Amino acid sequence: MAAVFLVTLYEYSPLFYIAVVFTCFIVTTGLVLGWFGWDVPVILRNSEETQVSTRVFKKQMRQVKNPFGLEITNPSSASITTGITLTTDCLEDSLLTCYWGCSVQKLYEALQKHVYCFRISTPQALEDALYSEYLHQEQYFIKKDSKEEIYCQLPSDTKIEDFGAVPRSRYPLIALLTLADEENREIYDIISMVSVIHIPDKTYKLSCRILYQYLLLAQGQFHDLKQLFMSANNNPTPSSSTSPEERSTDRSLLEKAGLSESEAEPLEESSKDCVVCQNGPVNWVLLPCRHTCLCDGCVRYFQQCPMCRQFVQESFALCSQKEQDKDKLKTL
């Protein structure tokens, strides 16, 4: 019926026909913009236009040098009864202070005191904040630039074999790294690092790992140190040697403690190529998922992470353009 009307109208007057069609187009466009505003649905846009118009906020980051490094040596052999071996890697002479059976509540109260009361830059400052709510303490001197292995163990006379069922009131081990020289505390923004370490026992057999690491700044803030996730290039990861039964057991134990598997034990993957173009070097970290998988050329086209499909709220670059140019000149 509409087609017959249009044909009749065109035969009557072509100019009048064009005017009617143009008026209908203007009215339809006005209705669409009046309903949706300028935010036209994606289904009405060109796919290339959608990619270009996506905008992710770029977070301004400040590079800070961390003088402390701490790892667990051979975590599979660690336990409450046999002890644990820690490997330190510090840029300056430091002190490693270990607190066995530290109160969970007192630890987080101590972190708040670092923000509002006094700075935790020495082992004595943390002891004052903890009110001696720990079972045993031991301290070691760490020389700078020396990867030392420190063996820590609870004394046999404590007769402690476990810390009870989950949820627990005490952490098995808290490791505090502080600068030994007072002059160095004025050089670095980071003045101490607190590591919360889980050690398996009779009751809770979750494998040994670092649960949290907090960097304490001289300005009074503290930050939870998070590991970044990079794309795999068919490289075996440390967790690939464990059996499916062990992985499922660890997953269930993590759920009991209120932790996610990715949060407590991130995979140490080592690819440096962009997952999209496979050409540019990886340089952008996507938040909040912490996937490091895009280069400078591809990051502007994505509103969702290409690895986990989570929406990207913010992103930041690992290296500035000047630093990348310097690295290229070094390789030439």
C-alpha positions in Angstrom: 0.0 0.0 0.0 2.8 2.4 0.9 4.7 1.5 -2.3 1.6 2.3 -4.4 1.3 5.7 -2.6 4.9 6.6 -3.2 4.8 5.6 -6.9 1.6 7.7 -7.4 3.2 10.6 -5.6 6.3 10.4 -7.8 4.2 10.4 -10.9 2.3 13.4 -9.7 5.4 15.5 -8.8 9.0 14.3 -8.4 10.0 17.4 -6.5 7.1 17.0 -4.0 8.0 13.3 -3.7 11.6 14.1 -2.7 10.4 16.7 -0.3 8.1 14.2 1.5 10.9 11.5 1.7 13.4 14.1 3.1 10.8 15.3 5.7 10.2 11.7 6.8 14.0 11.2 7.2 14.3 14.3 9.3 11.4 13.3 11.5 12.8 9.8 12.1 16.2 11.1 12.9 14.7 13.5 15.4 12.8 10.7 17.1 15.8 8.5 17.4 18.0 11.3 18.9 15.2 12.4 21.2 14.8 8.9 22.6 18.5 7.9 22.9 20.2 11.3 23.0 23.6 11.3 21.4 24.4 7.9 22.9 23.1 6.0 19.9 22.9 2.2 20.6 25.9 0.2 19.3 23.7 -1.8 17.0 23.1 1.5 15.0 26.8 2.3 14.7 29.6 1.1 12.5 31.9 -1.4 14.2 35.0 0.7 13.4 33.3 3.8 14.8 32.6 1.9 18.0 36.2 0.8 18.5 37.6 4.3 17.9 35.1 6.0 20.2 35.7 3.8 23.2 37.5 5.7 26.0 39.3 4.2 29.0 40.7 6.5 31.6 44.5 6.4 31.8 45.8 6.5 35.3 48.7 8.7 36.2 51.3 6.6 37.9 54.5 7.6 39.8 57.5 5.3 39.7 58.8 4.4 43.1 61.9 2.3 43.8 61.3 -0.6 46.2 64.5 -1.5 48.2 63.0 -4.8 49.5 62.6 -8.2 47.9 61.4 -11.4 49.6 60.6 -14.8 48.2 60.0 -18.3 49.7 62.6 -20.9 48.8 61.2 -24.3 48.1 57.7 -23.7 49.5 56.7 -27.4 49.2 59.0 -28.3 52.1 57.9 -25.6 54.5 55.7 -26.4 57.5 55.1 -25.2 61.1 57.3 -28.0 62.5 60.1 -28.0 60.0 60.3 -24.2 59.4 60.6 -22.1 56.3 63.5 -20.8 54.1 63.2 -17.1 52.9 65.3 -15.5 50.2 65.9 -11.8 50.5 67.2 -9.4 47.8 67.6 -5.8 49.2 69.2 -2.7 47.6 70.5 -1.6 51.0 71.5 -3.1 54.3 68.3 -4.2 55.9 66.8 -6.0 58.9 64.5 -9.1 58.5 62.3 -9.5 61.5 60.0 -12.6 61.7 56.9 -12.7 64.0 55.4 -16.2 64.5 51.8 -16.4 65.4 51.0 -12.7 65.0 47.5 -11.5 65.8 45.5 -10.7 62.7 43.6 -7.9 64.4 46.7 -6.3 65.9 48.5 -6.4 62.6 45.8 -4.4 60.7 45.6 -2.0 63.7 49.3 -1.5 63.3 48.9 -0.6 59.7 46.3 1.9 60.6 48.6 3.4 63.2 51.2 3.8 60.5 48.8 6.1 58.7 47.4 8.1 61.6 49.8 7.9 64.5 53.5 7.0 63.9 55.6 5.6 61.0 56.5 1.9 61.2 60.1 2.3 59.9 61.8 0.0 62.5 61.1 -3.4 64.1 60.6 -1.6 67.5 57.9 0.5 66.0 55.9 -2.5 64.8 56.4 -4.3 68.1 54.9 -1.2 69.9 52.0 -1.2 67.5 51.4 -5.0 68.0 51.5 -4.8 71.8 53.6 -8.0 71.7 50.7 -10.0 70.3 52.9 -12.7 68.8 54.3 -16.0 69.9 58.0 -15.7 68.9 60.3 -13.2 67.2 63.6 -13.6 65.4 65.7 -11.1 63.6 68.4 -11.2 60.9 70.8 -8.7 59.3 70.6 -8.6 55.5 73.5 -7.3 53.5 72.6 -5.2 50.4 72.7 -6.9 46.9 73.2 -10.3 48.4 70.5 -12.9 47.9 70.7 -14.6 51.3 68.7 -17.6 52.3 67.4 -17.3 55.8 66.0 -20.3 57.7 63.3 -19.5 60.2 61.7 -22.0 62.6 59.6 -21.9 65.7 61.5 -23.1 68.8 60.7 -26.7 69.8 59.8 -25.6 73.3 56.7 -23.7 72.0 55.1 -27.1 71.1 52.9 -25.5 68.5 51.8 -27.8 65.7 48.9 -25.7 64.2 47.0 -22.4 64.6 43.5 -23.8 64.8 40.7 -24.0 62.3 39.7 -21.3 59.8 39.0 -18.4 60.3 42.1 -17.9 62.4 43.0 -15.2 64.9 46.7 -15.4 64.1 48.8 -15.5 61.0 51.5 -18.2 61.0 54.3 -15.8 60.0 54.8 -12.1 59.5 58.0 -11.0 57.8 59.1 -7.3 58.3 61.8 -5.8 56.2 63.2 -2.5 57.3 66.2 -0.4 56.3 69.1 -0.8 58.8 70.7 2.6 58.2 68.7 5.6 59.3 70.1 7.8 56.6 68.7 5.5 53.9 65.1 6.0 55.2 65.3 9.6 54.0 66.3 8.4 50.4 63.5 6.0 49.7 59.8 6.6 49.7 59.2 3.0 50.8 60.6 2.5 54.3 59.4 -1.0 55.2 57.6 -4.0 53.8 55.3 -6.3 55.6 54.7 -9.8 54.2 51.9 -12.1 55.4 53.0 -15.7 54.9 50.9 -18.9 55.2 52.7 -22.0 56.3 50.8 -25.4 56.3 50.2 -27.3 59.5 48.1 -30.2 60.7 44.8 -28.4 60.5 45.2 -26.3 57.4 47.2 -27.9 54.7 47.1 -25.2 52.1 50.5 -25.0 50.4 53.0 -22.4 51.6 52.7 -19.0 50.0 52.8 -15.2 50.5 49.2 -14.1 51.0 49.8 -10.3 51.1 52.6 -7.9 50.9 52.2 -4.3 52.1 54.6 -1.5 51.2 54.7 1.2 53.9 55.6 4.7 52.7 57.4 7.5 54.6 54.4 9.8 53.9 52.1 7.6 56.0 50.4 5.5 53.3 50.6 1.8 52.8 49.8 -0.1 49.6 48.9 -3.8 48.9 51.5 -5.1 46.5 49.8 -6.9 43.6 51.4 -9.1 41.0 50.6 -8.5 37.3 49.2 -11.2 35.0 50.9 -11.5 31.6 49.9 -13.7 28.7 51.4 -17.1 28.4 53.5 -18.2 25.4 53.2 -21.9 25.9 55.7 -21.7 28.7 55.3 -24.0 31.7 54.3 -22.3 34.8 55.4 -23.3 38.3 51.9 -24.5 39.1 51.8 -26.9 36.1 53.8 -29.5 38.0 51.1 -30.0 40.7 48.5 -32.7 40.2 44.8 -31.9 39.6 44.0 -33.4 43.0 46.4 -31.0 44.7 45.1 -28.0 42.8 41.5 -28.8 43.7 42.4 -29.2 47.4 44.2 -25.9 47.4 41.2 -24.2 45.7 38.8 -25.5 48.3 41.1 -24.4 51.2 41.4 -21.0 49.6 37.6 -20.7 49.5 37.4 -21.5 53.2 39.9 -18.7 53.9 38.0 -16.2 51.7 40.7 -15.9 49.1 40.6 -16.5 45.4 43.2 -18.6 43.7 44.4 -15.9 41.4 44.7 -13.4 44.3 46.7 -15.6 46.6 49.1 -17.2 44.0 49.4 -15.4 40.7 50.9 -17.2 37.8 54.4 -16.1 36.8 54.0 -16.0 33.1 56.5 -14.5 30.8 55.3 -13.4 27.4 56.3 -9.9 26.2 54.3 -9.7 23.0 50.9 -8.0 22.6 48.1 -10.6 22.5 46.3 -8.8 19.7 48.9 -7.8 17.1 51.6 -10.2 18.3 54.1 -7.6 17.3 54.4 -4.7 19.7 55.8 -5.1 23.2 53.4 -5.3 26.1 53.2 -2.0 28.0 49.7 -1.5 29.4 48.2 -2.8 32.6 44.4 -3.0 32.6 42.5 -2.4 35.8 40.9 -3.9 37.8 41.8 -7.3 36.3 45.6 -6.5 36.3 46.2 -8.2 32.9 49.3 -6.9 31.1 48.6 -7.9 27.6 48.4 -4.8 25.2 50.9 -2.6 23.4 50.7 1.1 22.9 49.0 0.7 19.5 46.2 -1.6 20.5 45.2 -0.3 23.9 43.0 2.5 22.6 40.7 0.0 20.7 39.6 -2.0 23.8 37.0 -1.3 26.4 37.1 -4.9 27.6 40.1 -6.9 28.5 40.9 -9.2 25.6 41.9 -12.0 28.0 39.1 -12.1 30.6 36.5 -9.9 28.9 36.1 -7.8 32.1 35.3 -4.1 31.5 38.4 -1.9 31.8 37.9 1.0 34.3 41.4 2.3 34.2 44.8 1.6 32.6 48.4 2.7 33.0 51.6 2.3 31.1 54.6 0.3 32.5 57.1 2.4 30.6 57.0 5.9 29.1 57.8 6.5 25.5 61.2 7.9 26.4 62.1 4.8 28.4 61.0 2.6 25.5 63.2 4.6 23.1 66.2 4.2 25.5 65.6 0.4 25.6 65.5 0.3 21.8 68.8 2.2 21.5 70.4 -0.2 24.0 69.4 -3.2 21.9 70.8 -1.7 18.7 
